[in-house]
């Protein structure tokens, strides 16, 4: 299943190491679900990622994820192929 939340991301840049990375909404939801420790590139990356976990409401991400799964099953049932841009 294509996940809608894999296609929506927040671009983050770390002022300490200069690294940049994209955090998808599914990354956030997965982290919220599992409360896994994200592997930061440096000690400054982690707080930035942690802030996303607090800023993006899990309840709404879960709702979008559930709604998307239902919609995706309907797309498959009707053999409709969708693309992302
Ligand atoms: Zn960094």
PDB file of the backbone (N, CA, C, O) and the ligand in Angstrom, with CONECT records:
HET     ZN  A 101       1
ATOM      1  N   UNK A   1       0.834  -1.190   0.000  1.00  0.00           N
ATOM      2  CA  UNK A   1       0.000   0.000   0.000  1.00  0.00           C
ATOM      3  C   UNK A   1       0.870   1.242   0.000  1.00  0.00           C
ATOM      4  O   UNK A   1       1.779   1.393   0.816  1.00  0.00           O
ATOM      5  N   UNK A   2       0.563   2.135  -0.948  1.00  0.00           N
ATOM      6  CA  UNK A   2       1.203   3.456  -0.862  1.00  0.00           C
ATOM      7  C   UNK A   2       0.611   4.184   0.340  1.00  0.00           C
ATOM      8  O   UNK A   2      -0.604   4.196   0.537  1.00  0.00           O
ATOM      9  N   UNK A   3       1.469   4.775   1.122  1.00  0.00           N
ATOM     10  CA  UNK A   3       0.969   5.537   2.264  1.00  0.00           C
ATOM     11  C   UNK A   3       1.011   7.025   1.943  1.00  0.00           C
ATOM     12  O   UNK A   3       2.049   7.563   1.560  1.00  0.00           O
ATOM     13  N   UNK A   4      -0.120   7.669   2.103  1.00  0.00           N
ATOM     14  CA  UNK A   4      -0.170   9.116   1.891  1.00  0.00           C
ATOM     15  C   UNK A   4       0.857   9.826   2.760  1.00  0.00           C
ATOM     16  O   UNK A   4       1.516  10.767   2.318  1.00  0.00           O
ATOM     17  N   UNK A   5       0.987   9.370   3.991  1.00  0.00           N
ATOM     18  CA  UNK A   5       1.854  10.065   4.946  1.00  0.00           C
ATOM     19  C   UNK A   5       3.336   9.944   4.591  1.00  0.00           C
ATOM     20  O   UNK A   5       4.173  10.671   5.126  1.00  0.00           O
ATOM     21  N   UNK A   6       3.656   9.003   3.668  1.00  0.00           N
ATOM     22  CA  UNK A   6       5.040   8.925   3.199  1.00  0.00           C
ATOM     23  C   UNK A   6       5.373  10.041   2.218  1.00  0.00           C
ATOM     24  O   UNK A   6       6.543  10.301   1.936  1.00  0.00           O
ATOM     25  N   UNK A   7       4.350  10.692   1.704  1.00  0.00           N
ATOM     26  CA  UNK A   7       4.556  11.696   0.657  1.00  0.00           C
ATOM     27  C   UNK A   7       4.472  13.125   1.187  1.00  0.00           C
ATOM     28  O   UNK A   7       4.632  14.088   0.437  1.00  0.00           O
ATOM     29  N   UNK A   8       4.226  13.245   2.462  1.00  0.00           N
ATOM     30  CA  UNK A   8       4.171  14.574   3.083  1.00  0.00           C
ATOM     31  C   UNK A   8       5.303  14.631   4.095  1.00  0.00           C
ATOM     32  O   UNK A   8       5.377  13.814   5.013  1.00  0.00           O
ATOM     33  N   UNK A   9       6.180  15.604   3.915  1.00  0.00           N
ATOM     34  CA  UNK A   9       7.335  15.628   4.813  1.00  0.00           C
ATOM     35  C   UNK A   9       7.696  17.054   5.215  1.00  0.00           C
ATOM     36  O   UNK A   9       7.289  18.034   4.591  1.00  0.00           O
ATOM     37  N   UNK A  10       8.464  17.116   6.265  1.00  0.00           N
ATOM     38  CA  UNK A  10       9.003  18.381   6.746  1.00  0.00           C
ATOM     39  C   UNK A  10      10.508  18.331   6.526  1.00  0.00           C
ATOM     40  O   UNK A  10      11.168  17.394   6.975  1.00  0.00           O
ATOM     41  N   UNK A  11      11.052  19.318   5.847  1.00  0.00           N
ATOM     42  CA  UNK A  11      12.498  19.381   5.653  1.00  0.00           C
ATOM     43  C   UNK A  11      13.124  20.057   6.859  1.00  0.00           C
ATOM     44  O   UNK A  11      12.732  21.161   7.236  1.00  0.00           O
ATOM     45  N   UNK A  12      14.075  19.406   7.449  1.00  0.00           N
ATOM     46  CA  UNK A  12      14.738  19.956   8.627  1.00  0.00           C
ATOM     47  C   UNK A  12      16.208  20.151   8.322  1.00  0.00           C
ATOM     48  O   UNK A  12      16.804  19.405   7.546  1.00  0.00           O
ATOM     49  N   UNK A  13      16.773  21.149   8.934  1.00  0.00           N
ATOM     50  CA  UNK A  13      18.193  21.384   8.793  1.00  0.00           C
ATOM     51  C   UNK A  13      18.761  21.574  10.190  1.00  0.00           C
ATOM     52  O   UNK A  13      18.200  22.281  11.027  1.00  0.00           O
ATOM     53  N   UNK A  14      19.883  20.922  10.409  1.00  0.00           N
ATOM     54  CA  UNK A  14      20.533  21.027  11.708  1.00  0.00           C
ATOM     55  C   UNK A  14      21.613  22.097  11.644  1.00  0.00           C
ATOM     56  O   UNK A  14      22.537  22.019  10.835  1.00  0.00           O
ATOM     57  N   UNK A  15      21.484  23.095  12.506  1.00  0.00           N
ATOM     58  CA  UNK A  15      22.460  24.189  12.512  1.00  0.00           C
ATOM     59  C   UNK A  15      23.803  23.759  13.060  1.00  0.00           C
ATOM     60  O   UNK A  15      24.809  24.429  12.829  1.00  0.00           O
ATOM     61  N   UNK A  16      23.834  22.659  13.776  1.00  0.00           N
ATOM     62  CA  UNK A  16      25.086  22.211  14.389  1.00  0.00           C
ATOM     63  C   UNK A  16      25.970  21.466  13.402  1.00  0.00           C
ATOM     64  O   UNK A  16      27.156  21.774  13.280  1.00  0.00           O
ATOM     65  N   UNK A  17      25.413  20.492  12.699  1.00  0.00           N
ATOM     66  CA  UNK A  17      26.249  19.686  11.796  1.00  0.00           C
ATOM     67  C   UNK A  17      26.032  20.059  10.331  1.00  0.00           C
ATOM     68  O   UNK A  17      26.761  19.583   9.461  1.00  0.00           O
ATOM     69  N   UNK A  18      25.033  20.909  10.045  1.00  0.00           N
ATOM     70  CA  UNK A  18      24.800  21.316   8.672  1.00  0.00           C
ATOM     71  C   UNK A  18      24.028  20.301   7.864  1.00  0.00           C
ATOM     72  O   UNK A  18      23.736  20.525   6.689  1.00  0.00           O
ATOM     73  N   UNK A  19      23.700  19.193   8.481  1.00  0.00           N
ATOM     74  CA  UNK A  19      22.966  18.154   7.773  1.00  0.00           C
ATOM     75  C   UNK A  19      21.519  18.560   7.568  1.00  0.00           C
ATOM     76  O   UNK A  19      20.949  19.311   8.360  1.00  0.00           O
ATOM     77  N   UNK A  20      20.933  18.050   6.488  1.00  0.00           N
ATOM     78  CA  UNK A  20      19.508  18.274   6.276  1.00  0.00           C
ATOM     79  C   UNK A  20      18.859  16.933   6.006  1.00  0.00           C
ATOM     80  O   UNK A  20      19.483  15.992   5.514  1.00  0.00           O
ATOM     81  N   UNK A  21      17.598  16.883   6.343  1.00  0.00           N
ATOM     82  CA  UNK A  21      16.891  15.618   6.196  1.00  0.00           C
ATOM     83  C   UNK A  21      15.403  15.894   6.115  1.00  0.00           C
ATOM     84  O   UNK A  21      14.911  16.913   6.600  1.00  0.00           O
ATOM     85  N   UNK A  22      14.701  14.967   5.494  1.00  0.00           N
ATOM     86  CA  UNK A  22      13.255  15.084   5.369  1.00  0.00           C
ATOM     87  C   UNK A  22      12.599  14.132   6.359  1.00  0.00           C
ATOM     88  O   UNK A  22      12.941  12.951   6.420  1.00  0.00           O
ATOM     89  N   UNK A  23      11.689  14.637   7.105  1.00  0.00           N
ATOM     90  CA  UNK A  23      10.931  13.821   8.051  1.00  0.00           C
ATOM     91  C   UNK A  23       9.508  13.713   7.524  1.00  0.00           C
ATOM     92  O   UNK A  23       8.783  14.707   7.481  1.00  0.00           O
ATOM     93  N   UNK A  24       9.108  12.518   7.127  1.00  0.00           N
ATOM     94  CA  UNK A  24       7.740  12.357   6.627  1.00  0.00           C
ATOM     95  C   UNK A  24       6.772  12.284   7.804  1.00  0.00           C
ATOM     96  O   UNK A  24       7.154  12.007   8.941  1.00  0.00           O
ATOM     97  N   UNK A  25       5.516  12.541   7.488  1.00  0.00           N
ATOM     98  CA  UNK A  25       4.509  12.450   8.547  1.00  0.00           C
ATOM     99  C   UNK A  25       4.391  11.017   9.051  1.00  0.00           C
ATOM    100  O   UNK A  25       4.030  10.777  10.203  1.00  0.00           O
ATOM    101  N   UNK A  26       4.703  10.061   8.162  1.00  0.00           N
ATOM    102  CA  UNK A  26       4.671   8.686   8.664  1.00  0.00           C
ATOM    103  C   UNK A  26       5.845   8.432   9.613  1.00  0.00           C
ATOM    104  O   UNK A  26       5.717   7.673  10.573  1.00  0.00           O
ATOM    105  N   UNK A  27       6.986   9.068   9.341  1.00  0.00           N
ATOM    106  CA  UNK A  27       8.109   8.970  10.281  1.00  0.00           C
ATOM    107  C   UNK A  27       7.665   9.424  11.673  1.00  0.00           C
ATOM    108  O   UNK A  27       7.960   8.797  12.690  1.00  0.00           O
ATOM    109  N   UNK A  28       6.948  10.535  11.665  1.00  0.00           N
ATOM    110  CA  UNK A  28       6.500  11.088  12.938  1.00  0.00           C
ATOM    111  C   UNK A  28       5.511  10.136  13.608  1.00  0.00           C
ATOM    112  O   UNK A  28       5.616   9.840  14.798  1.00  0.00           O
ATOM    113  N   UNK A  29       4.557   9.671  12.819  1.00  0.00           N
ATOM    114  CA  UNK A  29       3.538   8.789  13.387  1.00  0.00           C
ATOM    115  C   UNK A  29       4.161   7.493  13.901  1.00  0.00           C
ATOM    116  O   UNK A  29       3.816   7.002  14.976  1.00  0.00           O
ATOM    117  N   UNK A  30       5.079   6.954  13.112  1.00  0.00           N
ATOM    118  CA  UNK A  30       5.740   5.712  13.527  1.00  0.00           C
ATOM    119  C   UNK A  30       6.484   5.916  14.846  1.00  0.00           C
ATOM    120  O   UNK A  30       6.425   5.084  15.751  1.00  0.00           O
ATOM    121  N   UNK A  31       7.181   7.043  14.925  1.00  0.00           N
ATOM    122  CA  UNK A  31       7.920   7.330  16.156  1.00  0.00           C
ATOM    123  C   UNK A  31       6.978   7.522  17.324  1.00  0.00           C
ATOM    124  O   UNK A  31       7.243   7.087  18.444  1.00  0.00           O
ATOM    125  N   UNK A  32       5.854   8.193  17.030  1.00  0.00           N
ATOM    126  CA  UNK A  32       4.879   8.394  18.105  1.00  0.00           C
ATOM    127  C   UNK A  32       4.289   7.070  18.549  1.00  0.00           C
ATOM    128  O   UNK A  32       4.069   6.839  19.738  1.00  0.00           O
ATOM    129  N   UNK A  33       4.034   6.197  17.572  1.00  0.00           N
ATOM    130  CA  UNK A  33       3.427   4.910  17.901  1.00  0.00           C
ATOM    131  C   UNK A  33       4.377   4.048  18.714  1.00  0.00           C
ATOM    132  O   UNK A  33       3.994   3.494  19.744  1.00  0.00           O
ATOM    133  N   UNK A  34       5.555   3.940  18.274  1.00  0.00           N
ATOM    134  CA  UNK A  34       6.483   2.991  18.878  1.00  0.00           C
ATOM    135  C   UNK A  34       7.362   3.609  19.951  1.00  0.00           C
ATOM    136  O   UNK A  34       8.029   2.904  20.708  1.00  0.00           O
ATOM    137  N   UNK A  35       7.356   4.932  20.008  1.00  0.00           N
ATOM    138  CA  UNK A  35       8.216   5.653  20.941  1.00  0.00           C
ATOM    139  C   UNK A  35       9.664   5.179  20.824  1.00  0.00           C
ATOM    140  O   UNK A  35      10.405   5.052  21.798  1.00  0.00           O
ATOM    141  N   UNK A  36      10.011   4.928  19.566  1.00  0.00           N
ATOM    142  CA  UNK A  36      11.381   4.500  19.317  1.00  0.00           C
ATOM    143  C   UNK A  36      12.311   5.702  19.400  1.00  0.00           C
ATOM    144  O   UNK A  36      11.900   6.844  19.193  1.00  0.00           O
ATOM    145  N   UNK A  37      13.525   5.433  19.696  1.00  0.00           N
ATOM    146  CA  UNK A  37      14.528   6.494  19.695  1.00  0.00           C
ATOM    147  C   UNK A  37      15.009   6.688  18.268  1.00  0.00           C
ATOM    148  O   UNK A  37      15.500   5.759  17.628  1.00  0.00           O
ATOM    149  N   UNK A  38      14.859   7.913  17.783  1.00  0.00           N
ATOM    150  CA  UNK A  38      15.323   8.233  16.444  1.00  0.00           C
ATOM    151  C   UNK A  38      16.843   8.387  16.499  1.00  0.00           C
ATOM    152  O   UNK A  38      17.393   8.881  17.484  1.00  0.00           O
ATOM    153  N   UNK A  39      17.517   7.956  15.423  1.00  0.00           N
ATOM    154  CA  UNK A  39      18.973   8.030  15.410  1.00  0.00           C
ATOM    155  C   UNK A  39      19.427   9.347  14.793  1.00  0.00           C
ATOM    156  O   UNK A  39      19.483   9.470  13.570  1.00  0.00           O
ATOM    157  N   UNK A  40      19.744  10.310  15.610  1.00  0.00           N
ATOM    158  CA  UNK A  40      20.143  11.613  15.091  1.00  0.00           C
ATOM    159  C   UNK A  40      21.566  11.579  14.544  1.00  0.00           C
ATOM    160  O   UNK A  40      22.367  10.715  14.899  1.00  0.00           O
ATOM    161  N   UNK A  41      21.860  12.539  13.673  1.00  0.00           N
ATOM    162  CA  UNK A  41      23.216  12.631  13.138  1.00  0.00           C
ATOM    163  C   UNK A  41      24.154  13.260  14.162  1.00  0.00           C
ATOM    164  O   UNK A  41      25.353  12.981  14.172  1.00  0.00           O
ATOM    165  N   UNK A  42      23.612  14.090  15.001  1.00  0.00           N
ATOM    166  CA  UNK A  42      24.430  14.683  16.044  1.00  0.00           C
ATOM    167  C   UNK A  42      23.515  14.993  17.219  1.00  0.00           C
ATOM    168  O   UNK A  42      22.308  14.762  17.150  1.00  0.00           O
ATOM    169  N   UNK A  43      24.080  15.507  18.281  1.00  0.00           N
ATOM    170  CA  UNK A  43      23.277  15.712  19.482  1.00  0.00           C
ATOM    171  C   UNK A  43      22.269  16.848  19.330  1.00  0.00           C
ATOM    172  O   UNK A  43      21.364  16.999  20.151  1.00  0.00           O
ATOM    173  N   UNK A  44      22.435  17.661  18.252  1.00  0.00           N
ATOM    174  CA  UNK A  44      21.482  18.748  18.030  1.00  0.00           C
ATOM    175  C   UNK A  44      20.291  18.315  17.181  1.00  0.00           C
ATOM    176  O   UNK A  44      19.229  18.935  17.230  1.00  0.00           O
ATOM    177  N   UNK A  45      20.471  17.248  16.401  1.00  0.00           N
ATOM    178  CA  UNK A  45      19.375  16.796  15.534  1.00  0.00           C
ATOM    179  C   UNK A  45      18.205  16.274  16.351  1.00  0.00           C
ATOM    180  O   UNK A  45      17.049  16.550  16.032  1.00  0.00           O
ATOM    181  N   UNK A  46      18.493  15.538  17.381  1.00  0.00           N
ATOM    182  CA  UNK A  46      17.442  14.848  18.121  1.00  0.00           C
ATOM    183  C   UNK A  46      16.386  15.803  18.685  1.00  0.00           C
ATOM    184  O   UNK A  46      15.192  15.532  18.558  1.00  0.00           O
ATOM    185  N   UNK A  47      16.802  16.919  19.308  1.00  0.00           N
ATOM    186  CA  UNK A  47      15.774  17.825  19.833  1.00  0.00           C
ATOM    187  C   UNK A  47      14.876  18.382  18.740  1.00  0.00           C
ATOM    188  O   UNK A  47      13.689  18.608  18.977  1.00  0.00           O
ATOM    189  N   UNK A  48      15.424  18.613  17.529  1.00  0.00           N
ATOM    190  CA  UNK A  48      14.601  19.124  16.433  1.00  0.00           C
ATOM    191  C   UNK A  48      13.567  18.092  16.024  1.00  0.00           C
ATOM    192  O   UNK A  48      12.413  18.424  15.750  1.00  0.00           O
ATOM    193  N   UNK A  49      13.990  16.839  15.986  1.00  0.00           N
ATOM    194  CA  UNK A  49      13.051  15.776  15.645  1.00  0.00           C
ATOM    195  C   UNK A  49      12.016  15.623  16.752  1.00  0.00           C
ATOM    196  O   UNK A  49      10.823  15.460  16.494  1.00  0.00           O
ATOM    197  N   UNK A  50      12.489  15.679  17.967  1.00  0.00           N
ATOM    198  CA  UNK A  50      11.566  15.556  19.094  1.00  0.00           C
ATOM    199  C   UNK A  50      10.492  16.638  19.058  1.00  0.00           C
ATOM    200  O   UNK A  50       9.344  16.406  19.438  1.00  0.00           O
ATOM    201  N   UNK A  51      10.887  17.831  18.592  1.00  0.00           N
ATOM    202  CA  UNK A  51       9.915  18.927  18.562  1.00  0.00           C
ATOM    203  C   UNK A  51       8.788  18.611  17.596  1.00  0.00           C
ATOM    204  O   UNK A  51       7.640  18.985  17.837  1.00  0.00           O
ATOM    205  N   UNK A  52       9.109  17.911  16.481  1.00  0.00           N
ATOM    206  CA  UNK A  52       8.056  17.519  15.535  1.00  0.00           C
ATOM    207  C   UNK A  52       7.068  16.571  16.201  1.00  0.00           C
ATOM    208  O   UNK A  52       5.860  16.660  15.978  1.00  0.00           O
ATOM    209  N   UNK A  53       7.586  15.672  17.012  1.00  0.00           N
ATOM    210  CA  UNK A  53       6.703  14.708  17.670  1.00  0.00           C
ATOM    211  C   UNK A  53       5.712  15.415  18.573  1.00  0.00           C
ATOM    212  O   UNK A  53       4.579  14.967  18.744  1.00  0.00           O
ATOM    213  N   UNK A  54       6.152  16.533  19.152  1.00  0.00           N
ATOM    214  CA  UNK A  54       5.246  17.285  20.029  1.00  0.00           C
ATOM    215  C   UNK A  54       4.315  18.186  19.237  1.00  0.00           C
ATOM    216  O   UNK A  54       3.161  18.391  19.614  1.00  0.00           O
ATOM    217  N   UNK A  55       4.842  18.736  18.105  1.00  0.00           N
ATOM    218  CA  UNK A  55       4.055  19.729  17.364  1.00  0.00           C
ATOM    219  C   UNK A  55       2.962  19.098  16.515  1.00  0.00           C
ATOM    220  O   UNK A  55       1.894  19.684  16.341  1.00  0.00           O
ATOM    221  N   UNK A  56       3.225  17.899  15.981  1.00  0.00           N
ATOM    222  CA  UNK A  56       2.250  17.265  15.087  1.00  0.00           C
ATOM    223  C   UNK A  56       1.355  16.357  15.916  1.00  0.00           C
ATOM    224  O   UNK A  56       1.834  15.413  16.544  1.00  0.00           O
ATOM    225  N   UNK A  57       0.069  16.636  15.919  1.00  0.00           N
ATOM    226  CA  UNK A  57      -0.844  15.907  16.798  1.00  0.00           C
ATOM    227  C   UNK A  57      -1.040  14.461  16.337  1.00  0.00           C
ATOM    228  O   UNK A  57      -1.457  14.206  15.207  1.00  0.00           O
ATOM    229  N   UNK A  58      -0.736  13.536  17.220  1.00  0.00           N
ATOM    230  CA  UNK A  58      -0.837  12.119  16.871  1.00  0.00           C
ATOM    231  C   UNK A  58      -2.272  11.735  16.504  1.00  0.00           C
ATOM    232  O   UNK A  58      -2.490  10.955  15.577  1.00  0.00           O
ATOM    233  N   UNK A  59      -3.242  12.282  17.228  1.00  0.00           N
ATOM    234  CA  UNK A  59      -4.636  11.907  16.978  1.00  0.00           C
ATOM    235  C   UNK A  59      -5.015  12.167  15.525  1.00  0.00           C
ATOM    236  O   UNK A  59      -5.661  11.335  14.888  1.00  0.00           O
ATOM    237  N   UNK A  60      -4.611  13.326  15.001  1.00  0.00           N
ATOM    238  CA  UNK A  60      -4.945  13.663  13.620  1.00  0.00           C
ATOM    239  C   UNK A  60      -4.151  12.811  12.635  1.00  0.00           C
ATOM    240  O   UNK A  60      -4.681  12.411  11.599  1.00  0.00           O
ATOM    241  N   UNK A  61      -2.895  12.532  12.945  1.00  0.00           N
ATOM    242  CA  UNK A  61      -2.107  11.671  12.061  1.00  0.00           C
ATOM    243  C   UNK A  61      -2.701  10.272  11.995  1.00  0.00           C
ATOM    244  O   UNK A  61      -2.774   9.667  10.925  1.00  0.00           O
ATOM    245  N   UNK A  62      -3.122   9.767  13.142  1.00  0.00           N
ATOM    246  CA  UNK A  62      -3.763   8.444  13.166  1.00  0.00           C
ATOM    247  C   UNK A  62      -5.046   8.469  12.347  1.00  0.00           C
ATOM    248  O   UNK A  62      -5.335   7.521  11.618  1.00  0.00           O
ATOM    249  N   UNK A  63      -5.816   9.547  12.462  1.00  0.00           N
ATOM    250  CA  UNK A  63      -7.083   9.646  11.735  1.00  0.00           C
ATOM    251  C   UNK A  63      -6.838   9.679  10.234  1.00  0.00           C
ATOM    252  O   UNK A  63      -7.530   9.006   9.471  1.00  0.00           O
ATOM    253  N   UNK A  64      -5.842  10.472   9.808  1.00  0.00           N
ATOM    254  CA  UNK A  64      -5.517  10.530   8.377  1.00  0.00           C
ATOM    255  C   UNK A  64      -5.047   9.170   7.894  1.00  0.00           C
ATOM    256  O   UNK A  64      -5.423   8.722   6.810  1.00  0.00           O
ATOM    257  N   UNK A  65      -4.225   8.518   8.699  1.00  0.00           N
ATOM    258  CA  UNK A  65      -3.697   7.205   8.323  1.00  0.00           C
ATOM    259  C   UNK A  65      -4.819   6.186   8.168  1.00  0.00           C
ATOM    260  O   UNK A  65      -4.842   5.419   7.206  1.00  0.00           O
ATOM    261  N   UNK A  66      -5.740   6.183   9.110  1.00  0.00           N
ATOM    262  CA  UNK A  66      -6.873   5.237   9.030  1.00  0.00           C
ATOM    263  C   UNK A  66      -7.743   5.539   7.817  1.00  0.00           C
ATOM    264  O   UNK A  66      -8.143   4.631   7.087  1.00  0.00           O
ATOM    265  N   UNK A  67      -8.035   6.828   7.606  1.00  0.00           N
ATOM    266  CA  UNK A  67      -8.879   7.217   6.471  1.00  0.00           C
ATOM    267  C   UNK A  67      -8.201   6.844   5.151  1.00  0.00           C
ATOM    268  O   UNK A  67      -8.850   6.373   4.217  1.00  0.00           O
ATOM    269  N   UNK A  68      -6.894   7.062   5.093  1.00  0.00           N
ATOM    270  CA  UNK A  68      -6.168   6.736   3.867  1.00  0.00           C
ATOM    271  C   UNK A  68      -6.207   5.235   3.581  1.00  0.00           C
ATOM    272  O   UNK A  68      -6.365   4.830   2.430  1.00  0.00           O
ATOM    273  N   UNK A  69      -6.066   4.420   4.604  1.00  0.00           N
ATOM    274  CA  UNK A  69      -6.098   2.969   4.402  1.00  0.00           C
ATOM    275  C   UNK A  69      -7.447   2.532   3.837  1.00  0.00           C
ATOM    276  O   UNK A  69      -7.510   1.675   2.956  1.00  0.00           O
ATOM    277  N   UNK A  70      -8.517   3.122   4.346  1.00  0.00           N
ATOM    278  CA  UNK A  70      -9.851   2.807   3.832  1.00  0.00           C
ATOM    279  C   UNK A  70      -9.973   3.248   2.379  1.00  0.00           C
ATOM    280  O   UNK A  70     -10.467   2.506   1.530  1.00  0.00           O
ATOM    281  N   UNK A  71      -9.511   4.480   2.106  1.00  0.00           N
ATOM    282  CA  UNK A  71      -9.566   5.004   0.744  1.00  0.00           C
ATOM    283  C   UNK A  71      -8.730   4.147  -0.195  1.00  0.00           C
ATOM    284  O   UNK A  71      -9.143   3.866  -1.320  1.00  0.00           O
ATOM    285  N   UNK A  72      -7.563   3.735   0.263  1.00  0.00           N
ATOM    286  CA  UNK A  72      -6.666   2.925  -0.569  1.00  0.00           C
ATOM    287  C   UNK A  72      -7.320   1.591  -0.927  1.00  0.00           C
ATOM    288  O   UNK A  72      -7.223   1.129  -2.063  1.00  0.00           O
ATOM    289  N   UNK A  73      -7.979   0.986   0.043  1.00  0.00           N
ATOM    290  CA  UNK A  73      -8.663  -0.287  -0.235  1.00  0.00           C
ATOM    291  C   UNK A  73      -9.745  -0.097  -1.288  1.00  0.00           C
ATOM    292  O   UNK A  73      -9.948  -0.964  -2.138  1.00  0.00           O
ATOM    293  N   UNK A  74     -10.442   1.041  -1.233  1.00  0.00           N
ATOM    294  CA  UNK A  74     -11.465   1.320  -2.237  1.00  0.00           C
ATOM    295  C   UNK A  74     -10.835   1.531  -3.611  1.00  0.00           C
ATOM    296  O   UNK A  74     -11.363   1.068  -4.622  1.00  0.00           O
ATOM    297  N   UNK A  75      -9.706   2.233  -3.637  1.00  0.00           N
ATOM    298  CA  UNK A  75      -9.007   2.437  -4.913  1.00  0.00           C
ATOM    299  C   UNK A  75      -8.619   1.089  -5.511  1.00  0.00           C
ATOM    300  O   UNK A  75      -8.777   0.857  -6.709  1.00  0.00           O
ATOM    301  N   UNK A  76      -8.108   0.208  -4.657  1.00  0.00           N
ATOM    302  CA  UNK A  76      -7.709  -1.120  -5.140  1.00  0.00           C
ATOM    303  C   UNK A  76      -8.931  -1.907  -5.610  1.00  0.00           C
ATOM    304  O   UNK A  76      -8.891  -2.586  -6.636  1.00  0.00           O
ATOM    305  N   UNK A  77     -10.002  -1.806  -4.853  1.00  0.00           N
ATOM    306  CA  UNK A  77     -11.207  -2.567  -5.194  1.00  0.00           C
ATOM    307  C   UNK A  77     -11.727  -2.158  -6.566  1.00  0.00           C
ATOM    308  O   UNK A  77     -12.224  -2.988  -7.328  1.00  0.00           O
ATOM    309  N   UNK A  78     -11.606  -0.868  -6.871  1.00  0.00           N
ATOM    310  CA  UNK A  78     -12.070  -0.376  -8.168  1.00  0.00           C
ATOM    311  C   UNK A  78     -10.945  -0.329  -9.196  1.00  0.00           C
ATOM    312  O   UNK A  78     -11.110   0.181 -10.304  1.00  0.00           O
ATOM    313  N   UNK A  79      -9.794  -0.877  -8.797  1.00  0.00           N
ATOM    314  CA  UNK A  79      -8.635  -0.933  -9.698  1.00  0.00           C
ATOM    315  C   UNK A  79      -8.267   0.444 -10.246  1.00  0.00           C
ATOM    316  O   UNK A  79      -7.959   0.608 -11.427  1.00  0.00           O
ATOM    317  N   UNK A  80      -8.309   1.414  -9.358  1.00  0.00           N
ATOM    318  CA  UNK A  80      -7.909   2.774  -9.722  1.00  0.00           C
ATOM    319  C   UNK A  80      -6.460   2.978  -9.284  1.00  0.00           C
ATOM    320  O   UNK A  80      -6.119   2.779  -8.118  1.00  0.00           O
ATOM    321  N   UNK A  81      -5.625   3.372 -10.218  1.00  0.00           N
ATOM    322  CA  UNK A  81      -4.217   3.654  -9.925  1.00  0.00           C
ATOM    323  C   UNK A  81      -4.042   5.150  -9.714  1.00  0.00           C
ATOM    324  O   UNK A  81      -4.453   5.959 -10.546  1.00  0.00           O
ATOM    325  N   UNK A  82      -3.436   5.504  -8.609  1.00  0.00           N
ATOM    326  CA  UNK A  82      -3.200   6.914  -8.336  1.00  0.00           C
ATOM    327  C   UNK A  82      -1.709   7.194  -8.337  1.00  0.00           C
ATOM    328  O   UNK A  82      -0.898   6.287  -8.153  1.00  0.00           O
ATOM    329  N   UNK A  83      -1.351   8.456  -8.544  1.00  0.00           N
ATOM    330  CA  UNK A  83       0.048   8.874  -8.514  1.00  0.00           C
ATOM    331  C   UNK A  83       0.175  10.046  -7.556  1.00  0.00           C
ATOM    332  O   UNK A  83      -0.808  10.699  -7.206  1.00  0.00           O
ATOM    333  N   UNK A  84       1.385  10.293  -7.149  1.00  0.00           N
ATOM    334  CA  UNK A  84       1.660  11.416  -6.253  1.00  0.00           C
ATOM    335  C   UNK A  84       2.535  12.438  -6.959  1.00  0.00           C
ATOM    336  O   UNK A  84       3.403  12.077  -7.753  1.00  0.00           O
ATOM    337  N   UNK A  85       2.310  13.695  -6.673  1.00  0.00           N
ATOM    338  CA  UNK A  85       3.179  14.731  -7.222  1.00  0.00           C
ATOM    339  C   UNK A  85       3.443  15.780  -6.181  1.00  0.00           C
ATOM    340  O   UNK A  85       4.158  16.747  -6.446  1.00  0.00           O
TER     341      UNK A  85
HETATM  342 ZN    ZN A 101      23.107  17.606  13.260  1.00  0.00          ZN
END
